[in-house]
Amino acid sequence: MRSLSTARIGAQVRALRMAAEVSGGELAKTSGISASMLSRIERGLVSPSVETLERLAQGLHVPLSRFFGDQARRTDFCHVRAGQGVVVDRVGAVADYRYELLGHLLSGNLFVEPYLVTLLPGADPYVTFQHPGLKFLYFLSGEVSYRYGGRTAEVRAGDSLLFDASALHGIEAIRTQPVSYLSVVFTLRE
């Protein structure tokens, strides 16, 4: 009788092998096990020993623990088509800063907020953003002076910034328009 854990381990071995773009024969050879044994493991027909799993992990260049991840229960996936993000009014949002939410995840302990931020024609500089978490900015268009605490950086399309968002930060001066950037805020859920 097939056990659920044996089937899950087998599915995980197969998924990792396919992600690594390695054939069953290649993995069997590099792991020092027979191709028929690997096939039976992947189909959940046999419960592999710890030694066999260690060999497979080495062959796939992953830690042994990867075989025990419950990938089947990870269902958060968000696909937002171009121009289809949700325009949101953020608490404390600055006038003429347009925020388009580009995705969301409902589980896990890491809260991620990806936004496409566009400065509309009437937007003014604003340097007193401050909130928990880490912030990553990737500038898509325009040129600005960006203030972070006591520092200022001249940024333009293609530049990125990564910082602790608990310090005062924001656009100090708009040099050329239009200005748009990807803003991703990472915080831990409570």
Buried (B, 14 or more C-beta within 10 A) or exposed (E): EEEEEBBBBBBBBBBBBEEEEBEBEBBBBBBEBEBEBBBBBBBBEBBBEEEBBBBBBEBBEBEEEBBEBEEEEEEEEEEBEEEEBEEEEEEEBBEEBBBBBBBEBEEEEEBBBBBBBBBEEEBEBBBEBEEEBEBBBBBBBBBBBBBBEEEEEEBEBEBEBEBEBEBEBBBBEBEEBEBBBBBBBBBEEE
